[in-house]
Structures are given as structure tokens and as C-alpha cells.
Amino acid sequence: MTTSPSSSAQDARRALGLRLRDLRTEARLTIRAFAEATGQHFTRVSKIENGRQVPTPRDITDWCRISDAPDQEADLLATLRAVDSAYMEHRRESRAGMKRVLGAHTPQRYRATSVFRIYEHNVIPGLFQTPEYARAMLRFWVRFLNSPNDIDEAVAVRIERQQILQRGGRRFVVLLEEQALRTFFGTAEVQAGQLGRLLEVMAMPQVSLGIIPLMRERGGVGSAGFWIFDDELVALETPTASIQVTAPSEINLYARMFEELKRAAVYGRDARQLIVSTLDDIRE
């Protein structure tokens, strides 16, 4: 299975086309009948449904109107907006340096968000990272992506974003797998400093931090880390792409997964004890 942005975008176009075809067939319309009702050639309808041509917003509106599915229009329009913009190639961005690799994590997006829901399975979220931890992470990506070495500037960008924690009117609901506490970026000293910072963050009233212990019975497992910005956007990253999900139905699935994962988490004193125990293991 490929993770290239271009092939992922093509897969997204095919998926959108299949959804439109399902609407038409559920309305018991042939391609020719649908084309006649919308004033277009039947071959264009076929190309859209097979993912060979991208529909316009007007096409989406027509599909929902003719198929008597107005409740699907908002979701399909959001999917259309995401088809070619959701997959942004890290390698292309990183040619200008790691400070440019932001994906959804822009100052504008952060300022516009009231509630951050964050799940990470093997890394401490950027909002909570120490400069040393961030530097160790970026050192790997500079080497892996063969990017220009602008680590100092990239760290400064990430630390500056953390100022959002101090601004009022926002909540940060964070879930970490215990594995994230035990995955080193850099030396044991760097990891210990990072866990100390995590203990400090837990005391902030605007932060809710839950940790999912290892070796725990649970109802669900997250396959990748993801961030939910209000109910507007979900962002996740692969080694080659920053993926942004805007379709309401998909955002709802991530929100449901987040709630499922929360059930296995511990909070407060129990979460703090997991961090302290990991620190003790590091120092032994």
C-alpha cells in the first residue's frame, strides 16, 4: 500500500465518485437519466463516478438534489474541498527547511481553535515539548528527509506555538499512550527533562491529560496519532504526508475514536504516578 500524496488524492477522488454513484443508484436513476436531468453528457457523469474527473460544487448540489439526498450535501462538499488539498507532501515542503513543515499546525489554525483534542501513541505532543526533545526529533527528520539543517529555527517556531497554552478561552484535552512516555528522542537526560515538563503541564487548569497504561484491557486501539481542532479539522501525519480531514462524517468518526480511547485512560494522581514511575526507571 502506498502513502504517496498523489496516489492518496486519486484514491480520495475515486471514493468521492463511488459515493456519488451510490446516491444515483439509490435514487434508481440510470447514468443517462441522471445526465439528462442535470443537463450534461452521460460520459461526464461516468468520469466523475469513476474518479477520472473531479466534480464541481455545483455538481455536488445537483447530485444531492436529483437524488433526493439534501442531507448529504454538506458532507460531500467538505469531501470535495479535501480531495486535492488534504495531502501535502512533506518532502516538497521540507526542501525549504523543517521550519516550513507545518501541515495543519499553523498559527492561524491554533488561534481559530477553542478545543484541541490530541491523541499520540509514541510521542509527546508538540505543544508540550521541551526545546531539547523537539531538537532530537527534528534531527531525525532532517536526516530522513534529507532536508536543509535549520533545526534551531524549526525549534524556535515550535516553541513559539506553545504560547497558545497561555492564552485564555481554550481547552486542551490530551490522551497519551504510556509508550509515548517511554519512547526516547535523544538521551535519557532529554527524556527525563521532557517528562518533567509534562508534569508541569498537567497542573495547568486548561489542560486535561489522560494516559493509557500498557498491558491494560481496552475497547479500542488507535492506529495513528491525530489532532482534532474543534469539530472543523482532523490532522494526522505519515512519514510522507500531512493529512487533513474536513468531511464532517469522518471528523465524527475520529471524535468517536477519541471518546473510545478515553475510556481506557487514567487521570490525575494515577496519570502522574505513571510519569513518575517512568522517570524512576530512567534514572536507575
Backbone torsions as a table, in degrees:
resi	resn	phi	psi	omega
1	MET	NA	131.5	-178.5
2	THR	-92.2	152.4	175.2
3	THR	-117.1	17.0	-178.4
4	SER	-67.6	141.0	-178.9
5	PRO	-57.9	-40.0	-177.1
6	SER	-64.8	-44.2	179.6
7	SER	-69.8	-34.1	177.4
8	SER	-64.9	-40.8	177.9
9	ALA	-63.8	-39.6	177.7
10	GLN	-64.4	-41.2	176.6
11	ASP	-60.7	-39.2	179.2
12	ALA	-65.8	-38.1	176.9
13	ARG	-64.2	-41.4	178.1
14	ARG	-63.0	-42.6	-179.2
15	ALA	-62.8	-40.6	177.5
16	LEU	-64.5	-42.7	178.6
17	GLY	-60.5	-39.5	178.7
18	LEU	-65.2	-38.2	177.7
19	ARG	-63.8	-40.2	178.7
20	LEU	-67.4	-39.1	177.8
21	ARG	-64.0	-39.9	178.3
22	ASP	-61.2	-40.8	177.7
23	LEU	-59.9	-45.0	-178.6
24	ARG	-63.8	-46.0	-177.1
25	THR	-69.5	-34.6	177.1
26	GLU	-65.9	-26.2	176.2
27	ALA	-84.8	2.6	178.1
28	ARG	59.8	44.0	177.8
29	LEU	-113.6	135.3	171.8
30	THR	-76.7	166.3	177.5
31	ILE	-60.2	-42.9	-178.3
32	ARG	-66.2	-40.5	179.2
33	ALA	-65.5	-40.3	179.1
34	PHE	-66.4	-42.7	179.9
35	ALA	-61.4	-41.8	179.7
36	GLU	-64.4	-39.6	-178.5
37	ALA	-67.7	-27.2	-177.4
38	THR	-105.1	2.0	174.6
39	GLY	70.6	35.3	178.3
40	GLN	-133.6	167.5	179.8
41	HIS	-76.2	143.0	-176.3
42	PHE	-63.3	-25.7	179.7
43	THR	-68.2	-31.5	177.3
44	ARG	-68.1	-41.0	176.3
45	VAL	-58.3	-43.7	179.9
46	SER	-62.7	-42.2	179.7
47	LYS	-62.8	-41.3	179.6
48	ILE	-65.1	-45.3	-176.9
49	GLU	-68.3	-23.6	178.7
50	ASN	-97.8	8.5	175.4
51	GLY	75.5	14.5	-179.8
52	ARG	-92.0	-12.9	177.2
53	GLN	-140.5	139.2	-179.4
54	VAL	-84.5	129.8	177.9
55	PRO	-72.4	161.6	173.7
56	THR	-93.7	164.7	173.9
57	PRO	-55.9	-36.5	177.2
58	ARG	-62.4	-39.3	177.2
59	ASP	-58.9	-44.5	-179.7
60	ILE	-60.5	-45.1	179.1
61	THR	-60.7	-44.0	179.0
62	ASP	-63.6	-42.7	-179.4
63	TRP	-58.5	-46.1	-178.1
64	CYS	-69.4	-36.4	-179.8
65	ARG	-69.2	-49.4	-177.0
66	ILE	-68.1	-33.5	-178.1
67	SER	-87.8	3.2	-179.9
68	ASP	55.6	49.6	179.4
69	ALA	-135.0	58.0	-177.6
70	PRO	-64.1	-23.7	-179.8
71	ASP	-69.6	-13.8	-178.8
72	GLN	-91.9	-10.7	-169.5
73	GLU	-63.4	-47.3	-176.7
74	ALA	-61.3	-42.1	-178.8
75	ASP	-67.2	-41.2	-179.7
76	LEU	-69.0	-35.8	177.1
77	LEU	-65.9	-38.7	177.0
78	ALA	-65.0	-39.4	177.5
79	THR	-63.8	-41.7	178.4
80	LEU	-59.8	-43.9	179.8
81	ARG	-62.2	-29.9	-175.5
82	ALA	-86.2	-18.1	-170.0
83	VAL	-53.3	-49.6	-176.5
84	ASP	-102.3	-8.2	-176.8
85	SER	-106.9	-12.7	-173.6
86	ALA	-74.2	-23.0	-174.4
87	TYR	-110.1	107.9	-178.3
88	MET	-116.8	122.5	-171.8
89	GLU	-72.0	119.9	178.1
90	HIS	-60.1	-40.8	-174.7
91	ARG	-61.8	-40.3	179.8
92	ARG	-65.1	-45.3	179.2
93	GLU	-64.0	-39.6	-172.1
94	SER	-72.1	-12.9	176.8
95	ARG	-61.1	-25.6	178.2
96	ALA	-92.5	5.3	179.2
97	GLY	110.3	155.4	-176.0
98	MET	-67.5	-22.4	179.2
99	LYS	-66.0	-16.3	179.6
100	ARG	-91.4	-10.4	-177.4
101	VAL	-86.0	92.9	-175.4
102	LEU	-114.9	-31.1	-174.6
103	GLY	59.2	-127.2	178.7
104	ALA	-81.1	-7.4	-170.7
105	HIS	-88.6	61.5	-179.9
106	THR	-99.4	156.0	175.9
107	PRO	-56.8	-36.9	-179.4
108	GLN	-64.2	-44.1	179.5
109	ARG	-64.5	-41.8	-179.5
110	TYR	-63.8	-42.7	-179.5
111	ARG	-66.0	-30.3	-176.9
112	ALA	-82.8	-8.5	-173.5
113	THR	-99.0	133.4	176.7
114	SER	-96.7	-39.2	-179.3
115	VAL	-125.1	120.1	174.9
116	PHE	-99.7	122.0	170.6
117	ARG	-110.6	119.8	-170.2
118	ILE	-126.7	127.6	173.1
119	TYR	-123.9	125.5	175.4
120	GLU	-131.6	138.5	-176.3
121	HIS	-104.9	-17.9	-179.2
122	ASN	-146.0	14.4	-177.7
123	VAL	-148.4	150.1	173.8
124	ILE	-78.8	132.9	-177.6
125	PRO	-57.9	146.6	-177.4
126	GLY	-55.1	-33.6	-179.7
127	LEU	-62.6	-21.2	-176.3
128	PHE	-110.5	1.7	-172.4
129	GLN	-75.0	143.6	168.8
130	THR	-78.4	158.7	177.1
131	PRO	-57.5	-37.3	-177.9
132	GLU	-67.5	-41.5	178.6
133	TYR	-65.5	-46.5	178.8
134	ALA	-60.7	-39.9	-179.4
135	ARG	-63.9	-41.1	179.9
136	ALA	-65.2	-40.7	176.7
137	MET	-62.2	-48.6	-176.4
138	LEU	-65.7	-30.7	177.9
139	ARG	-59.2	-40.2	177.1
140	PHE	-64.5	-46.6	-175.4
141	TRP	-68.9	-33.2	174.7
142	VAL	-60.0	-44.2	178.8
143	ARG	-68.9	-44.4	-175.3
144	PHE	-66.0	-41.6	-177.2
145	LEU	-93.4	-0.3	-178.1
146	ASN	53.9	46.5	-176.5
147	SER	-91.3	155.9	171.1
148	PRO	-56.3	143.4	-176.1
149	ASN	-85.4	90.0	176.7
150	ASP	-119.8	41.8	-171.8
151	ILE	-59.2	-41.7	-178.8
152	ASP	-59.7	-45.3	179.4
153	GLU	-66.7	-39.8	-179.7
154	ALA	-65.3	-40.2	176.9
155	VAL	-63.2	-42.6	-179.7
156	ALA	-60.4	-40.5	177.8
157	VAL	-61.2	-44.5	-178.0
158	ARG	-68.6	-38.8	179.0
159	ILE	-68.9	-36.8	178.0
160	GLU	-62.6	-36.2	178.6
161	ARG	-61.4	-26.3	-177.3
162	GLN	-67.5	-12.6	177.6
163	GLN	-60.4	-20.8	178.8
164	ILE	-61.4	-24.8	178.8
165	LEU	-63.7	-28.7	-175.1
166	GLN	-90.6	-8.0	-177.9
167	ARG	-90.2	139.0	-173.8
168	GLY	-72.5	168.6	173.9
169	GLY	80.8	15.3	-179.2
170	ARG	-130.9	151.0	175.6
171	ARG	-124.6	145.5	-179.0
172	PHE	-125.4	105.7	-178.9
173	VAL	-104.6	111.1	-167.6
174	VAL	-123.0	134.6	174.2
175	LEU	-120.6	128.4	176.3
176	LEU	-123.4	138.5	166.4
177	GLU	-73.4	145.9	177.6
178	GLU	-56.2	-28.7	179.4
179	GLN	-58.4	-30.9	178.9
180	ALA	-64.0	-30.0	177.4
181	LEU	-71.0	-26.6	-171.1
182	ARG	-107.1	4.1	176.7
183	THR	-95.0	112.2	-175.7
184	PHE	-78.9	134.9	162.9
185	PHE	-117.9	106.8	-173.9
186	GLY	91.7	-152.7	-173.9
187	THR	-84.4	171.8	174.7
188	ALA	-60.6	-35.4	179.2
189	GLU	-64.5	-41.2	177.3
190	VAL	-62.8	-43.6	-179.3
191	GLN	-65.3	-40.6	178.4
192	ALA	-62.0	-42.1	177.8
193	GLY	-63.3	-37.1	179.0
194	GLN	-67.0	-40.7	179.2
195	LEU	-68.4	-34.1	174.1
196	GLY	-61.9	-42.0	176.8
197	ARG	-62.5	-37.6	179.1
198	LEU	-63.1	-39.6	176.4
199	LEU	-62.1	-37.7	177.7
200	GLU	-65.0	-43.7	-177.8
201	VAL	-63.0	-36.0	-178.3
202	MET	-59.4	-25.4	-178.1
203	ALA	-79.2	-10.7	-179.5
204	MET	-72.7	129.8	-177.1
205	PRO	-64.5	-23.9	-178.4
206	GLN	-84.4	-2.6	-176.6
207	VAL	-111.5	128.3	170.1
208	SER	-112.9	115.6	-176.5
209	LEU	-117.2	118.2	174.8
210	GLY	-112.8	144.6	178.7
211	ILE	-123.0	132.0	178.7
212	ILE	-94.8	111.4	-175.7
213	PRO	-66.1	151.5	170.1
214	LEU	-64.9	158.4	174.5
215	MET	54.8	47.0	-178.1
216	ARG	-125.6	135.8	174.5
217	GLU	-66.2	138.2	-173.9
218	ARG	-153.3	156.8	-178.3
219	GLY	-87.3	-18.9	-177.8
220	GLY	-152.9	158.4	-179.9
221	VAL	-130.4	128.4	177.3
222	GLY	-79.6	133.4	-177.9
223	SER	-85.5	-16.8	-179.6
224	ALA	-159.2	156.3	174.0
225	GLY	-70.2	150.6	177.6
226	PHE	-154.7	153.8	176.8
227	TRP	-119.1	134.2	175.0
228	ILE	-111.5	120.4	179.1
229	PHE	-98.3	105.7	-172.1
230	ASP	49.5	-135.5	172.7
231	ASP	-114.7	29.5	-172.6
232	GLU	-105.0	-29.3	-170.5
233	LEU	-157.3	140.5	168.8
234	VAL	-117.2	133.4	179.9
235	ALA	-123.1	135.0	173.2
236	LEU	-146.1	160.0	-174.0
237	GLU	-128.1	140.5	170.0
238	THR	-111.0	173.9	177.3
239	PRO	-60.4	-19.3	-176.8
240	THR	-116.9	-11.2	-172.3
241	ALA	-150.7	147.1	169.2
242	SER	-99.7	116.3	-172.5
243	ILE	-103.0	129.8	179.3
244	GLN	-120.7	122.5	-176.6
245	VAL	-105.8	125.7	-178.4
246	THR	-123.5	-9.9	179.8
247	ALA	-66.4	125.8	-177.7
248	PRO	-54.3	-38.8	-178.7
249	SER	-65.8	-35.9	179.1
250	GLU	-74.9	-39.2	176.4
251	ILE	-58.9	-40.1	178.4
252	ASN	-61.7	-36.8	178.2
253	LEU	-65.2	-41.6	177.2
254	TYR	-65.3	-38.7	177.8
255	ALA	-63.3	-39.3	177.5
256	ARG	-65.5	-40.9	177.5
257	MET	-62.6	-40.2	179.3
258	PHE	-60.0	-44.4	179.1
259	GLU	-65.6	-36.5	177.4
260	GLU	-63.1	-44.1	-179.4
261	LEU	-67.0	-34.1	-179.2
262	LYS	-59.8	-30.1	-176.6
263	ARG	-63.9	-24.7	-178.1
264	ALA	-94.2	-3.3	-173.8
265	ALA	-86.4	156.6	171.2
266	VAL	-113.9	155.7	-173.3
267	TYR	-134.0	173.3	172.9
268	GLY	57.5	-128.7	-176.0
269	ARG	-59.0	-40.7	-178.3
270	ASP	-66.5	-40.6	178.0
271	ALA	-66.3	-41.3	179.2
272	ARG	-62.3	-37.6	-179.3
273	GLN	-66.1	-35.2	176.6
274	LEU	-63.6	-40.2	178.3
275	ILE	-66.6	-45.2	-179.5
276	VAL	-62.9	-40.7	179.2
277	SER	-63.2	-39.7	177.5
278	THR	-65.2	-41.4	175.9
279	LEU	-59.6	-42.4	178.6
280	ASP	-61.7	-40.5	178.7
281	ASP	-64.3	-38.8	-179.8
282	ILE	-65.2	-38.7	-173.5
283	ARG	-82.1	-13.3	-178.9
284	GLU	-71.3	NA	NA
